[in-house]
Amino acid sequence: MKKIFYLLVFSCTFVFAQADRVEPPFWWSGMHNPELQIMFYGKNIAQYQPVCNGVVINNVIKTENPNYVFVTVDTKGVPAGELVFDFKNSKNKTAFSQKYTLKNRREGSSQRDSFDSSDVIYLLMPDRFANGNPDNDTSKALNEKGDRSQPGGRHGGDIEGIIKNLDYLDELGATAVWSTPLCEDNDKGYSYHGYGQSDVYKIDARYGTNEDYVRLSAELKKRDMKLIMDYVTNHWGAEHWMYKDLPAYNWIHQFPGYSQSNYRMTTQFDPNASQTDARQCMDGWFVPSMPDLDQSNPLVLNYLTQNAIWWIEYADLDGFRVDTYSYNDKEGIAKWTKAITDEYPNFNIVGEVWMHDQAQMAYWQKDSKIAAIQSYNSYLPSVMDFTLHDAIGGVFNEDQSGWDAGMQRVYDNFTNDFLYPDINNIMVFMENHDTGRFNEIYKGDINKYKMALTLIATVRGIPQIYYGSEIGMAGDKGKGDADIRRDFPGGWNGDSNNAFAKSGRTEQQQQFFDFTSKLLNWRKNKDVIHNGKTTHYLPDNNVYVYFRHNTKESVMVVMNNSNESRAFGTKRFVENIKNYTTGTDVLTGKKVNLANEISMEPKSVMVLELK
């Protein structure tokens, strides 16, 4: 009897065994695209044949690695509930069964709103923003341990720290949060930036849990704010579990093995580019620790697409920023983007296309007439205005205007707006986590900060600010990335300076904060800024004037970038001033008589609501 009993126990245990990994871990019924590809992973799992009575299996793909099976099912008309996949051996006996859940979607999920030109995006690096839960600074399961003494180490900032300071961001006037990646990055060093992900279905334990991320999204929505995920399609980290057991040789780009990108993104559209150079850009690895994913492989592309949709649905996301967008396989990334926007028609995605020519950036925006010449459409709704960023990085130190100097450089940037298919849907910014810090370049000069912030807050597009700018934070890119990613003062217990609270700010920090908050909160309800037309005038004596206007109102922005006081008449602006007689400066409350000369201090700005 004992022998028989042991055999029965073994049999039951084997039947109810599970795969080591199932991805996506669950899904939803009622999706626009009813086709779902489930990846089952386990030792020699490919020897079994999956069957399921609750859903139609359209396809089963087995790769050269016997540890993977990709099962494509049709969920059309299948209600939310539990499916059971039976994995049959060669004798048609069930070797083991795997449960799989289909969930109900949130009401209106497919028509969710997204970020747009009415928003101000606050970019933060979670490890450097605030440490809300010191207990998760180190994880036994992850390589790099918390050590705030190391500039490039893990400092302990986390999701809880973001949640605890959402009221600060709300008071500041931010309406959306873009955090650099929060998924697990198990690199042995410099893992804090999160771009070398090791598990794209799991929040890094040093930031919190998946549930914490969902809670962050919910807390933002309570404040009528939005959550933007930083998504990486181009590469993973070398510690990614799948890289260590590749489903197929062509899951990543191999030459064979590693070969670095030439970073020449122009080869993506250059009609004269050699195939060798174009391939080296797209297929070369960004750095040796980041294996380059092959989006031309349908299995890879589908994996990335479903992962992105899974996070949107699971965490109730409001948008994506996509890292290194123009390094991806060009056709593959277009399919990825279209699949997401087909599922969520209002969903906004901004791609990092770090180029220095408007035509080259505009090429990547959805429905570009420039790209159409090559029969290409990226389907990417938004790109980043790097040429405006380039101008901002030096123009406020140019005291005199010239043919291509001073405010003329800013003016010239906007003369090429005709190249973009959707000019209101591009991201404008002074700095981000990869660039020199504005307040380092300009030595904490608040007058220059006021001009720059006013510029990005009042021109067309979606303004993005970088954490700490609003309190004057600086950092020298020349000293390495860690210096432009310093800890936000007050984010850690024991910090001597707490800039999250008015009572803890220095006088200078408060000056920066007050100006930022006033401007951004004024912007919140100004449709004329969000969607109005722009008319600008050639700079005169380094004074730049532009109007944002619609049928209901008009705003006149005046910047004196000279190091001298300026006075000028308003006759040349008559087509925009029209019958308005006065303007009220929203920054100071001062009234300006438009019939008289306008006088301005050196390095100053006015935002006049015309009456």
C-alpha positions in Angstrom: 0.0 0.0 0.0 2.8 2.4 0.8 4.3 2.0 -2.7 1.0 2.7 -4.4 0.3 5.7 -2.2 3.7 7.3 -3.2 3.0 6.8 -6.8 -0.4 8.5 -6.6 1.1 11.5 -4.8 3.8 11.8 -7.5 1.2 11.6 -10.3 -0.9 14.4 -8.8 2.0 16.7 -8.1 3.2 16.3 -11.7 -0.2 17.0 -13.2 -0.6 20.2 -11.3 3.0 21.5 -11.9 3.4 24.9 -13.6 5.7 26.5 -16.1 8.5 28.5 -14.6 7.2 31.6 -16.3 4.1 32.6 -18.2 4.0 36.0 -20.0 1.9 38.0 -20.1 1.0 36.7 -16.6 -2.7 37.4 -17.3 -4.7 39.3 -19.9 -8.1 40.9 -20.5 -11.2 40.0 -22.4 -12.7 42.4 -24.9 -9.5 43.8 -26.4 -9.5 45.5 -29.8 -7.0 42.9 -31.0 -8.4 39.6 -29.7 -5.2 37.7 -30.6 -3.0 36.9 -27.7 0.4 35.2 -27.7 1.3 33.5 -24.4 4.8 32.6 -23.8 5.3 29.5 -21.6 8.8 28.9 -20.2 10.2 25.8 -18.5 12.7 23.1 -18.8 12.1 21.2 -22.1 8.6 22.5 -22.2 8.6 22.3 -26.0 8.3 18.5 -25.8 4.6 18.9 -24.8 1.7 20.0 -26.9 -0.7 22.6 -25.3 -4.4 22.3 -25.6 -7.2 24.4 -24.1 -11.0 23.8 -24.2 -11.9 27.4 -23.3 -10.3 29.2 -26.2 -9.3 28.6 -29.8 -5.5 28.0 -30.3 -4.5 29.6 -33.6 -0.9 28.7 -33.5 1.9 27.1 -31.5 5.5 28.2 -32.2 8.5 26.3 -30.8 11.9 27.8 -31.3 15.4 26.2 -31.3 15.4 26.5 -27.5 13.2 23.7 -26.1 12.5 25.8 -23.0 10.0 28.0 -24.8 6.5 27.6 -26.3 4.6 30.5 -27.8 0.9 29.8 -27.9 -1.4 32.2 -29.9 -5.1 32.1 -28.9 -8.2 34.0 -30.1 -9.9 35.7 -27.2 -12.8 37.1 -29.3 -16.0 36.5 -27.5 -14.3 34.8 -24.6 -15.6 36.2 -21.3 -13.4 37.0 -18.3 -12.5 34.0 -16.3 -10.0 31.2 -15.9 -8.6 29.2 -18.7 -6.7 25.9 -18.3 -4.0 24.8 -20.7 -3.2 21.1 -20.6 0.3 20.2 -21.8 0.1 16.8 -23.5 3.0 14.4 -23.9 3.6 12.1 -26.9 1.0 9.7 -25.6 -1.6 12.4 -25.5 -1.6 12.3 -21.7 -1.6 15.5 -19.6 1.9 16.1 -18.2 0.9 19.2 -16.4 -1.8 21.9 -16.5 -1.4 25.7 -16.4 -4.1 28.1 -15.3 -4.5 31.4 -17.1 -6.7 34.3 -16.2 -8.6 36.7 -18.4 -9.8 39.8 -16.5 -12.5 42.4 -17.1 -11.2 45.8 -18.4 -11.8 49.1 -16.7 -14.8 50.9 -18.1 -13.7 53.1 -21.0 -10.2 51.7 -21.0 -9.8 51.8 -24.8 -10.8 55.4 -25.0 -8.5 56.6 -22.2 -7.2 60.2 -22.3 -3.5 60.9 -22.5 -1.1 63.7 -22.0 -1.3 66.6 -24.5 -0.4 70.3 -24.8 -2.6 71.2 -21.8 -0.1 69.3 -19.6 3.2 70.1 -17.9 5.3 67.0 -17.5 7.6 66.6 -14.5 10.5 64.2 -15.3 12.1 62.6 -12.3 14.6 59.8 -11.6 13.0 57.8 -8.8 16.2 56.7 -7.2 17.2 60.3 -6.7 13.8 61.9 -5.9 12.7 60.7 -2.5 13.2 57.7 -0.2 9.7 56.9 1.1 10.6 53.4 2.3 14.2 52.9 3.6 13.4 49.2 4.1 13.6 48.4 0.4 16.9 50.2 -0.3 18.5 46.8 -0.7 17.0 43.6 -1.9 18.6 40.2 -1.3 17.5 39.0 -4.7 19.2 41.9 -6.6 22.8 42.5 -7.2 23.4 46.2 -6.4 22.9 47.3 -2.8 21.8 50.7 -1.5 24.8 53.0 -0.9 24.1 56.7 -1.0 27.8 57.5 -0.6 28.4 56.3 -4.2 27.5 59.0 -6.8 26.6 56.3 -9.3 25.1 53.8 -6.8 21.6 53.1 -5.6 20.5 55.9 -3.3 17.1 54.5 -2.2 14.5 56.7 -3.8 11.4 54.8 -4.6 7.7 54.8 -5.5 6.6 55.5 -2.0 8.8 58.6 -2.1 7.0 59.8 -5.2 3.6 59.2 -3.7 4.5 61.1 -0.5 5.4 64.2 -2.6 2.6 64.3 -5.1 1.0 67.2 -3.3 4.3 69.1 -3.8 4.1 68.4 -7.6 0.4 69.4 -7.6 1.2 72.7 -5.9 4.1 73.3 -8.4 1.6 73.1 -11.3 2.8 69.8 -12.9 0.0 67.8 -14.3 1.8 64.6 -15.4 4.8 62.6 -14.1 7.3 60.9 -16.3 9.6 58.7 -14.3 12.6 57.0 -15.8 12.2 53.2 -15.9 10.9 51.5 -12.8 11.1 47.9 -14.0 13.8 45.6 -12.5 17.4 46.4 -13.5 19.7 43.9 -12.0 23.0 45.2 -13.4 25.8 44.9 -10.9 26.5 48.6 -11.0 24.9 51.8 -12.1 21.5 50.1 -12.1 19.7 53.2 -10.7 18.9 54.6 -14.1 16.8 51.6 -15.0 17.5 51.4 -18.7 19.1 48.0 -18.5 16.0 46.1 -17.5 16.2 42.5 -16.4 12.5 41.8 -16.0 9.9 43.9 -17.9 6.9 42.5 -16.1 8.2 43.4 -12.6 8.9 46.6 -10.8 12.3 46.7 -9.3 12.1 45.6 -5.6 14.2 48.6 -4.6 11.4 50.8 -5.9 8.6 48.8 -4.5 6.1 46.4 -6.0 3.8 46.2 -9.0 1.0 47.0 -6.7 2.8 50.1 -5.5 3.1 51.3 -9.1 -0.7 50.8 -9.6 -1.2 52.8 -6.4 1.0 55.6 -7.8 -1.2 55.8 -10.9 -4.3 55.9 -8.7 -2.9 58.6 -6.4 -2.0 60.7 -9.4 -5.6 60.4 -10.8 -7.0 61.5 -7.5 -5.2 64.8 -8.2 -6.2 64.9 -11.9 -2.6 64.1 -12.8 -1.2 61.6 -15.3 1.4 58.8 -15.3 3.8 58.4 -18.2 5.9 55.3 -18.4 9.4 55.4 -19.8 9.4 52.4 -22.1 12.5 50.8 -23.7 12.0 48.9 -26.9 15.5 49.0 -28.3 17.4 47.0 -25.7 17.3 45.1 -22.4 20.1 44.7 -19.8 22.6 41.9 -19.8 21.1 40.5 -16.6 17.7 40.0 -18.3 16.6 36.4 -17.5 15.7 35.8 -21.2 19.1 37.0 -22.4 20.7 34.3 -20.3 18.5 31.7 -22.1 17.7 33.2 -25.5 14.5 31.8 -27.1 16.3 32.1 -30.5 19.6 33.3 -31.8 17.8 36.2 -33.6 16.0 37.4 -30.4 18.9 40.0 -30.3 21.1 41.4 -32.9 24.4 39.4 -33.3 27.4 40.1 -35.5 27.9 37.4 -34.1 27.9 38.6 -30.5 28.4 42.3 -29.6 29.0 45.2 -32.0 28.4 48.8 -31.0 26.0 51.1 -32.7 27.6 53.9 -34.8 24.8 56.2 -33.4 24.3 57.7 -36.8 20.6 57.9 -36.9 20.6 59.8 -40.2 21.4 56.4 -41.9 17.7 55.5 -41.1 16.5 57.9 -43.9 19.6 58.9 -45.8 18.9 57.8 -49.4 22.6 57.5 -50.0 23.5 55.5 -46.9 25.2 52.2 -47.2 23.3 49.1 -45.9 26.3 48.4 -43.7 26.1 51.8 -42.0 22.3 51.7 -41.6 22.5 48.2 -40.1 25.3 49.3 -37.7 23.0 52.1 -36.4 19.9 50.0 -36.0 21.4 46.6 -35.0 24.5 47.7 -33.1 24.3 47.7 -29.4 23.9 51.0 -27.5 26.5 49.8 -24.9 28.0 46.4 -24.2 25.7 45.9 -21.2 22.5 46.4 -23.2 21.7 43.6 -25.7 20.0 45.0 -28.7 16.6 43.5 -29.4 15.6 42.5 -32.9 12.2 44.0 -33.5 12.2 42.4 -37.0 11.7 39.1 -35.3 7.8 38.7 -35.0 8.1 37.0 -31.7 10.2 39.8 -30.2 7.9 42.4 -31.6 4.8 40.7 -30.3 6.4 40.3 -26.9 7.2 44.0 -26.6 3.8 45.0 -27.9 1.9 42.9 -25.5 4.2 43.9 -22.6 3.5 47.6 -23.4 -0.3 47.0 -23.6 -0.2 45.0 -20.4 1.3 47.9 -18.5 -1.2 50.4 -19.9 -4.1 48.1 -18.9 -2.7 46.9 -15.6 -1.4 50.2 -14.3 -4.0 52.5 -16.0 -1.2 54.5 -17.7 -1.7 57.8 -19.5 1.2 57.7 -21.9 4.6 56.5 -22.9 8.0 58.1 -23.5 10.0 55.7 -25.6 13.8 55.7 -25.1 16.1 55.6 -28.1 13.2 55.4 -30.5 15.1 56.0 -33.7 17.7 53.2 -32.9 15.0 50.5 -33.3 14.3 48.5 -36.3 12.5 51.1 -38.3 9.7 49.0 -39.6 9.3 47.0 -36.4 9.0 50.1 -34.2 6.3 51.5 -36.5 4.3 48.3 -36.1 4.7 48.4 -32.3 3.5 52.0 -32.1 0.6 51.4 -34.4 -0.5 48.4 -32.5 -0.7 50.4 -29.3 -2.5 53.4 -30.8 -4.9 51.0 -32.6 -5.8 49.6 -29.1 -5.9 53.0 -27.5 -6.7 55.7 -30.2 -6.1 58.7 -27.8 -2.9 57.3 -26.3 0.1 59.6 -26.7 3.6 58.3 -27.2 6.6 60.6 -27.3 9.8 59.2 -28.8 13.3 60.2 -28.0 14.7 61.2 -31.4 17.8 63.0 -30.4 18.7 64.9 -33.6 19.7 68.4 -34.3 17.7 69.2 -37.5 14.0 69.8 -37.6 13.4 67.9 -40.8 15.2 64.9 -39.4 13.1 65.0 -36.2 9.9 65.7 -38.0 10.5 62.6 -40.2 9.7 60.5 -37.1 6.3 62.1 -36.3 3.2 60.3 -37.4 2.0 61.2 -40.9 5.2 63.0 -41.8 5.1 64.2 -45.4 8.9 64.0 -45.3 8.9 60.3 -44.4 6.1 59.7 -46.9 8.6 60.4 -49.7 10.1 57.1 -48.6 6.7 55.4 -48.1 7.4 55.3 -44.3 5.1 56.2 -41.4 6.4 55.8 -37.9 2.9 56.3 -36.4 4.6 58.0 -33.5 2.3 60.8 -32.2 5.0 63.0 -30.6 8.7 63.8 -30.8 11.0 65.9 -28.6 12.1 69.4 -29.7 15.9 68.9 -29.4 16.7 71.9 -31.6 14.9 74.2 -29.3 16.8 72.6 -26.4 20.0 73.2 -28.3 19.2 76.9 -28.6 18.2 77.2 -25.0 21.5 75.8 -23.9 23.4 78.9 -25.0 21.1 81.7 -26.1 20.6 83.4 -22.7 24.4 84.1 -22.5 24.3 85.8 -25.9 23.6 89.4 -24.9 23.6 90.8 -28.5 21.5 89.6 -31.3 22.9 88.9 -34.8 22.0 87.2 -38.0 22.0 83.8 -36.2 22.8 84.7 -32.6 20.8 85.8 -29.6 17.0 85.4 -29.7 17.3 85.0 -33.5 18.3 81.4 -32.8 15.0 80.8 -31.0 13.0 82.6 -33.7 14.7 80.5 -36.3 13.7 77.3 -34.6 10.0 78.1 -34.9 10.3 79.0 -38.6 10.6 75.3 -39.3 7.4 74.4 -37.5 5.8 73.7 -40.9 7.8 70.5 -41.1 5.9 68.8 -38.3 2.6 67.1 -39.0 1.3 68.0 -35.5 3.2 71.0 -34.0 1.2 71.2 -30.8 2.1 67.6 -30.0 5.9 67.9 -29.6 7.7 68.0 -26.3 9.6 71.2 -25.4 12.2 71.2 -22.6 15.2 73.1 -21.1 17.0 69.9 -19.9 16.5 66.3 -19.1 18.3 63.4 -17.3 20.9 63.1 -20.1 21.8 66.7 -20.7 23.6 69.5 -19.0 21.6 71.1 -16.2 20.2 74.5 -17.1 21.1 76.1 -13.7 24.7 74.8 -14.0 25.1 76.3 -17.5 23.7 79.6 -16.4 25.2 79.6 -12.9 21.9 79.8 -11.1 20.9 83.0 -12.7 17.2 83.2 -11.9 16.5 85.9 -14.5 17.7 83.5 -17.3 15.7 80.7 -15.7 12.6 82.9 -15.8 13.1 83.5 -19.5 13.7 79.9 -20.4 10.9 78.5 -18.3 8.5 81.1 -19.7 9.6 80.2 -23.2 8.8 76.5 -22.9 5.6 77.2 -20.9 4.1 79.5 -23.5 5.2 78.2 -27.0 3.5 75.5 -28.9 3.9 72.0 -27.6 4.0 70.1 -24.3 6.4 71.5 -21.7 8.6 69.1 -19.7 10.6 70.2 -16.7 13.3 68.2 -14.9 13.2 67.5 -11.2 14.9 70.1 -9.1 15.0 72.9 -11.8 12.2 74.5 -9.9 14.4 75.0 -6.9 17.5 76.0 -8.8 19.2 72.5 -8.7 22.4 72.4 -10.8 24.8 69.7 -11.9 27.9 69.4 -14.1 27.5 66.9 -17.0 31.2 67.1 -17.4 31.6 65.3 -14.0 29.4 62.4 -15.2 25.8 61.6 -15.2 25.6 61.2 -11.4 26.1 65.0 -11.0 23.1 65.9 -13.2 21.1 63.3 -11.2 21.7 64.5 -7.7 19.4 63.7 -4.8 16.5 66.0 -4.3 17.1 67.9 -1.0 14.6 66.7 1.6 13.9 63.4 0.0 15.9 61.5 2.7 15.5 61.4 6.4 18.1 63.6 8.0 18.6 65.9 5.0 19.5 69.3 6.3 17.6 71.1 3.5 14.0 70.0 2.8 13.0 71.7 -0.4 9.7 69.8 -0.5 8.4 72.2 2.2 8.2 76.0 2.1 9.5 76.1 5.7 12.6 74.1 4.6 13.6 76.0 1.5 16.4 78.4 1.2 15.6 81.9 0.0 16.9 81.2 -3.5 15.0 77.9 -3.7 11.8 79.7 -2.7 12.4 82.3 -5.4 12.7 79.6 -8.1 9.7 77.7 -6.7 7.4 80.7 -6.5 8.1 81.7 -10.1 7.7 78.2 -11.4 4.5 77.6 -9.5 2.9 80.8 -10.5 3.6 80.4 -14.2 2.7 76.7 -14.4 -0.5 77.1 -12.4 -1.6 80.0 -14.6 -0.9 77.9 -17.7 -3.3 75.1 -16.5 -6.5 76.7 -17.7 -5.2 78.7 -20.7 -6.5 77.0 -23.9 -4.9 79.9 -25.9 -1.5 78.5 -24.8 -2.5 74.9 -25.2 -3.9 75.1 -28.7 -3.8 78.7 -29.9 -2.0 80.0 -33.0 1.4 81.5 -32.8 2.6 84.8 -34.4 6.1 85.9 -33.8 8.2 88.9 -34.8 11.8 89.1 -35.8 13.9 89.9 -32.7 15.0 93.5 -32.5 18.0 94.4 -30.3 17.7 91.0 -28.8 14.1 91.5 -27.8 11.8 88.8 -28.9 8.0 89.2 -29.1 5.4 86.5 -29.9 1.7 86.1 -29.5 -0.4 83.1 -28.7 -4.0 83.8 -29.8 -7.4 82.3 -30.7 -10.8 83.8 -31.3 -11.4 84.5 -27.7 -8.1 85.8 -26.2 -4.5 86.8 -26.9 -1.3 86.6 -24.9 1.8 88.7 -25.7 5.1 87.3 -24.6 8.1 89.7 -24.5 11.7 88.7 -23.8 14.6 91.1 -23.4 17.6 88.9 -23.7 19.9 92.0 -23.8 22.1 92.9 -20.9 20.7 96.4 -21.2 17.3 98.0 -20.6 15.1 98.2 -23.7 12.2 100.5 -24.6 10.2 100.0 -27.8 6.9 101.0 -29.4 4.1 98.6 -30.3 3.2 99.8 -33.8 4.8 96.8 -35.5 2.6 94.4 -33.5 -0.7 96.0 -34.5 -2.0 93.0 -36.4 -2.0 91.1 -33.1 -2.7 93.9 -30.6 -5.7 95.0 -32.7 -8.2 96.8 -30.4 -6.5 95.8 -27.2 -5.4 98.7 -25.1 -3.7 97.2 -22.0 -2.0 94.0 -21.0 -1.6 92.6 -17.5 1.7 90.8 -16.8 0.7 87.5 -15.2 4.1 87.2 -13.6 4.0 90.5 -11.6 0.4 91.7 -11.9 1.7 95.0 -13.5 -0.6 96.7 -16.1 1.0 97.8 -19.3 -0.5 100.5 -21.6 0.0 99.2 -25.1 -0.3 102.7 -26.6 2.9 103.7 -24.9 6.4 102.4 -25.2 7.1 99.2 -23.4 10.1 99.4 -21.1 12.0 96.3 -19.9 14.8 95.5 -17.6 17.9 93.6 -18.8 17.4 89.8 -19.0 13.7 90.0 -18.3 10.4 88.6 -19.5 6.7 89.6 -19.5 3.6 87.5 -20.2 0.8 90.0 -21.0 -2.8 89.0 -21.1 -4.3 91.5 -23.5 -7.5 93.3 -22.5 
